[in-house]
Amino acid sequence: MIIYLKHDKIDRARWDESVSHSLNRRVYAFSWYLDVVSPGWEALVAEDYTSVFPLTWGRKARVSYLFQPFFAQQLGLFSCLPIDSSLEERFLGAVPARFRYIDIHLTPEFMPVMRDVVLTGRHNHELSLKGTYDQIKAGYSQNTVRNIRKAVESGVNTGSNIRTEELVKLFRENFGEKEGKLKDCHYERMDRLMNTCIEKGRGSLRAAFDEKGHLSSSAFFLRDGNRIYFLFAASAPSARENGSMFRLIDSFIKENSASPVILDFEGGNDANLGRFYKSFGAGEITYHRLLWNRLPGLMIAGIKLKRLLGEKLK
């Protein structure tokens, strides 16, 4: 039996135990992570908690919907059992009818085939660190090797003595306006998320400084199980000239090489980012965006009109 649970009815200990042992474990699905990126999240759970499905919901224009929160790349169904079409259909069929519009990202193991459900492929980039540093470096592109050498010759140094707010500031000042999607609440959420990860002993800040000691690049790495997430990163304009981000990532790979972990760059469908991650030898992994529109026809027409007038559903 699949049970729908409001936020305050979820057994958090059993939930986290289930996510921890799921065959498609991702840090995004832990209760403490969801609390930060999607406050008030709800859930579908198998009666014995062997399978769980977070419901990250919102409401706008009198429509309740499920959406993919910022800073959580993949959600959907997490299970200690192999995910097959029967299990997928049972969980999607149990999503409460009040959620009339569903737009979420799934782990690669979750690929439901159901009427009216539309799947679109998206790209993630992952690099195994189980080899020696020299073995991993042999997979770098020539351009990456040149940029690392340039960073060393330019006097770029790496360290970890910065604060989370410095990384957020670096991002806002150099990418925030161009990126355009993040609002003040999202930056506050990322700062809270990084500090939560640090408090739990799962996160670490890294930085690269130019020859004058100015912050040039910074990144936040989050470790969970056998996976390290390249969760949040930014660079100053100087990084284009001194290769500081290349040096930062290379130094992290060197420190963590020869260990049975995956460096998850997260990535996305941005071709430039994809080329950058691949330049370190990362492979491309496909996961899917799920769209399921269960709105009545007249409501769909009304929402399209509102969108033309500048009001978005999300």
C-alpha atoms as one frame of an Amber mdcrd trajectory, in Angstrom:
protein
   0.000   0.000   0.000   1.191   3.522  -0.841   0.369   6.211   1.712   0.168
   9.979   1.217   1.634  11.859   4.171   1.506  15.507   5.116   4.794  17.025
   6.243   4.240  16.570   9.982   3.197  12.917   9.583   6.429  11.722   7.940
   8.582   9.423  10.060  11.849  11.208   9.367  14.085   8.495  10.830  12.475
   5.805   8.671  12.485   8.139   5.667  16.211   8.845   5.903  16.950   5.187
   6.532  15.058   4.349   3.347  16.882   6.980   1.269  20.212   5.868   2.721
  19.646   2.285   1.557  17.885   3.080  -1.713  19.428   1.664  -4.882  19.332
   5.125  -6.469  20.450   7.126  -3.425  20.848  10.865  -3.876  21.525  13.408
  -1.156  18.674  15.616  -2.411  16.081  13.200  -0.990  17.178  13.229   2.660
  14.692  14.924   4.980  17.182  17.535   6.223  18.051  18.498   2.639  14.412
  18.757   1.584  13.663  20.881   4.643  16.013  23.536   3.291  15.209  23.470
  -0.435  11.457  22.780  -0.155  10.050  23.682   3.283   6.796  21.868   4.028
   7.418  19.060   1.518   5.035  16.136   1.654   5.458  12.494   0.668   4.271
   9.222  -0.742   5.645   6.186   1.087   5.264   2.452   0.847   3.698   1.188
   4.051   7.037  -0.327   5.116   9.067   2.674   3.877  10.977   0.503   1.378
  10.111   3.078  -1.298   9.571   6.812  -0.864   8.634   9.725  -3.125   9.017
  13.350  -1.950   6.316  15.772  -3.028   7.900  19.211  -3.397   4.879  21.357
  -3.901   3.799  24.913  -4.431   0.615  26.849  -5.143  -0.017  29.737  -7.476
  -3.040  31.015  -9.393  -5.160  28.639  -7.247  -3.265  25.679  -8.698  -1.353
  23.197  -6.521   1.588  21.703  -8.380   4.798  19.740  -7.942   8.048  21.353
  -9.022  11.784  20.755  -8.906  13.333  22.940  -6.189  16.479  24.911  -6.865
  19.647  23.087  -5.723  18.046  19.624  -5.944  18.882  18.165  -9.334  17.069
  14.820  -9.109  14.117  13.614  -7.040  11.177  11.313  -7.759  11.020   7.711
  -6.550  13.712   6.298  -4.235  13.571   2.617  -3.481  15.428  -0.178  -1.727
  13.797  -2.443  -4.334  14.571  -2.498  -8.070  12.500   0.214  -9.760  10.289
  -1.386 -12.411   7.319  -0.151 -14.428   4.818  -1.539 -11.933   6.353   0.333
  -9.004   6.647   3.515 -11.063   3.008   3.408 -12.123   1.797   2.693  -8.597
   3.601   5.706  -7.149   2.700   8.127  -9.925  -0.885   6.905  -9.749  -0.883
   7.691  -6.016   0.077  11.365  -6.476  -2.904  13.223  -5.011  -5.308  14.645
  -7.568  -4.957  18.114  -6.060  -1.516  18.387  -7.688  -2.794  19.266 -11.147
   0.552  20.072 -12.752   3.755  18.081 -12.226   7.214  19.193 -13.376   9.984
  17.247 -11.639  13.380  15.703 -12.418  13.964  11.993 -11.854  17.022   9.859
 -11.165  18.232   7.880 -14.210  16.685   4.682 -12.794  13.160   6.156 -12.900
  11.659   6.200 -16.428   7.871   5.795 -16.221   5.892   5.073 -19.369   2.386
   6.355 -18.791  -0.242   8.074 -20.846   0.025  11.891 -20.783   3.394  11.747
 -18.979   6.114  13.438 -21.051   9.805  12.695 -20.405  12.612  14.921 -21.655
  16.258  13.934 -21.384  18.674  16.074 -19.406  22.419  15.718 -18.902  24.500
  15.125 -15.816  28.292  14.696 -15.740  30.111  12.262 -13.480  33.779  11.398
 -12.963  34.994   8.278 -11.137  37.839   9.027  -8.730  38.784   5.398  -8.085
  41.896   5.634 -10.272  45.198   7.218  -9.284  45.620  10.924  -9.898  47.882
  10.260 -12.893  45.298   7.898 -14.365  42.525  10.438 -13.954  44.667  13.286
 -15.275  45.391  11.248 -18.399  41.707  11.804 -19.252  41.984  15.605 -19.098
  41.731  17.529 -22.338  44.808  19.374 -23.599  43.052  22.664 -22.942  42.452
  21.730 -19.303  46.093  20.722 -18.833  47.167  24.074 -20.333  44.840  26.009
 -18.039  46.109  24.200 -14.947  49.691  24.948 -15.985  48.753  28.583 -16.610
  47.165  28.836 -13.150  50.307  27.492 -11.499  52.535  29.841 -13.490  50.232
  32.779 -12.659  50.677  32.164  -8.934  47.153  30.849  -8.255  46.935  29.161
  -4.847  44.139  27.036  -3.439  42.753  26.871   0.091  39.583  26.590   2.150
  39.706  29.635   4.396  36.583  31.428   3.139  32.991  31.692   4.356  29.829
  30.546   2.623  28.615  34.108   2.181  31.775  34.928   0.216  30.930  32.243
  -2.347  27.330  33.456  -2.573  28.560  37.020  -3.062  31.011  35.907  -5.761
  28.187  34.200  -7.637  25.759  37.100  -7.302  28.277  39.664  -8.485  29.445
  37.683 -11.503  26.573  35.448 -12.593  23.466  36.510 -10.701  22.172  39.093
 -13.139  22.927  36.952 -16.207  21.449  33.835 -14.607  18.325  35.752 -13.713
  16.335  32.954 -12.055  17.649  33.221  -8.507  16.045  35.659  -6.076  17.178
  36.826  -2.648  15.339  33.925  -1.004  17.237  31.427  -3.162  20.630  32.876
  -2.235  19.648  32.775   1.424  18.565  29.171   0.924  21.874  28.174  -0.656
  23.803  29.808   2.178  21.657  27.925   4.702  22.094  24.687   2.763  25.884
  24.977   2.685  26.040  25.722   6.403  23.716  22.806   7.160  25.998  20.495
   5.179  29.062  21.816   7.026  27.369  21.301  10.399  26.657  17.700   9.407
  30.290  17.174   8.401  29.324  16.611   4.771  30.394  19.826   3.062  33.598
  21.709   2.350  34.408  25.053   0.778  37.323  25.392  -1.596  38.820  28.562
  -3.027  41.460  29.659  -5.505  43.267  32.993  -5.012  45.192  35.017  -7.577
  48.788  36.091  -7.109  47.636  39.121  -5.075  45.582  36.978  -2.701  42.208
  38.019  -4.150  39.441  35.437  -4.397  39.280  34.263  -8.010  37.193  31.065
  -7.863  35.322  29.139  -5.215  33.243  25.974  -4.993  31.261  23.991  -2.460
  31.579  20.207  -2.418  29.013  18.006  -0.677  29.822  14.386   0.141  27.192
  11.701   0.668  27.928   7.994   0.532  30.066   7.251  -2.502  29.211  10.504
  -4.260  30.698  14.010  -4.027  28.544  16.789  -5.466  29.995  19.909  -7.086
  27.058  21.757  -5.578  27.716  25.460  -6.065  30.562  27.403  -7.667  31.510
  30.805  -9.006  34.461  32.699 -10.458  35.577  36.295 -10.784  36.494  37.714
 -14.223  40.161  37.048 -13.396  39.502  33.292 -13.680  39.223  33.598 -17.457
  42.834  34.724 -17.582  44.464  32.742 -14.793  42.620  29.409 -14.995  41.803
  29.413 -11.285  38.714  27.173 -11.506  40.701  24.570 -13.431  43.309  24.587
 -10.672  40.669  24.413  -7.934  38.964  21.345  -9.435  42.269  19.686 -10.267
  43.522  20.109  -6.703  40.292  18.599  -5.361  40.569  15.638  -7.717  44.187
  15.120  -6.662  43.252  15.109  -2.966  40.393  12.653  -3.472  41.845  10.364
  -6.144  42.254   6.636  -5.578  39.008   6.510  -3.575  35.781   4.689  -4.537
  33.722   7.821  -5.098  32.061   9.627  -7.976  32.565  13.351  -8.487  29.114
  14.492  -9.561  29.429  17.772 -11.459  25.598  17.916 -11.714  25.812  19.757
 -15.019  22.610  20.320 -16.954  21.811  21.062 -20.560  24.181  24.005 -20.892
  26.582  22.959 -23.670  29.437  25.130 -22.398  29.243  23.675 -18.902  29.045
  20.203 -20.387  32.261  20.757 -22.353  33.969  22.118 -19.232  33.083  19.058
 -17.129  33.958  16.662 -19.933  37.368  18.337 -20.181  38.204  16.657 -16.837
  37.200  13.275 -18.237  33.652  13.272 -16.898  31.110  11.085 -18.673  27.588
  12.163 -19.601  24.655  10.550 -17.784  21.049  11.037 -18.896  18.247  11.625
 -16.425  14.745  12.855 -17.193  12.416  15.732 -16.621   8.829  14.579 -16.109
   5.918  16.775 -17.180   2.369  15.727 -16.394  -0.368  18.251 -17.052  -3.603
  17.254 -15.340  -5.264  20.654 -15.586  -8.741  21.000 -17.151  -8.756  22.383
 -20.691 -10.259  25.759 -19.767  -7.736  26.243 -16.983  -4.865  25.425 -19.363
  -6.111  28.098 -21.749  -6.320  30.607 -18.904  -2.791  29.851 -17.735  -1.426
  30.256 -21.267  -3.083  33.667 -21.436  -1.589  34.670 -18.089   1.829  33.573
 -19.278   1.478  35.814 -22.312   0.783  38.628 -19.884   3.933  37.795 -17.938
   2.551  35.714 -15.078   4.249  32.319 -14.822   2.959  29.222 -13.130   6.345
  28.598 -11.500
